[in-house]
Amino acid sequence: MSVAAPSAGPLGRLIERMHELQDLEARDAALASRLHQLRAWQSERLARTYADLTADPTQAPALEFFLTDLYGPHDFRRRDQDLARAGSILERTLPHSALGVLLDALALNVLSAELDHEMAQVLEGGAISPATYAAAYRRIGRFEDRRRQIELIVRIGERLARTVRQPLVGLALRAARAPAYLAGFGTLQEFLERGFGAFGRLGHEPTFLDTIRARESALSEALAHGDAHLLSASP
């Protein structure tokens, strides 16, 4: 599929960087295989860390959105292709709050991909364990970027939580459904609808994002000091 040149500005720069990272994976089969292994391992860790939220019907949809649409071993190329083709249109037409969600989501994907690439390059060979993961995490450093990664996750949630309380945005999103599919931007539309739906069910639950920030920050701090015990811990 041909992809239009990305728009100028923050959205275009993020899309260009994501394409660079995807091209690296496409050209290096060994890197792609190791990244798949790493991302699957991280997904299993997240499932353990948030098993209690998964069991809560109010919080489970928001958690599932984070695990499947923002961070996990999933392929976001189709959504990024939609963004690349629709970027300049979206910057003119989307409500500011919805555009902010997209920009933060793409920024999170780019940052996570950069960190994963570095992790994959320094991880010991063979099966990944808490000890080898912790060693690689500490070796690459970038602890400030790890903190930014957590804050992006939380900020996306905060944006969605605020946006679902704005009825006109919900109406605009529903009105965009048919035009989005006709224009070939269905994957992007579905991403936005899943996010809004998940946080609509969450309502005014204040602890969800606090839990994400607290647990991920505690884990990052422990790993920065060479402590891997939280990687295998359940709530």
ABEGO torsion letter per residue (X at the ends): XBBBBBBBEAAAAAAAAAAAAAAAAAABAAAAAAAAAAAAAAAAAAAAAAAAAAABAAAAAAAAAAAAAABEABBAAAAAAAAAAAAAAAAAABBAAAAAAAAAAAAAAAAAAAAAAAAAAABBBEBBBAAAAAAAAAAAEGAAAAAAAAAAAAAAAAAAAAAAABAAAAAAAAAAAAAAAAAGAAAAAAAAAAAAAAAAAAEABAAAAAAAAAAAAAAAAAAAAGBAAAAABBX
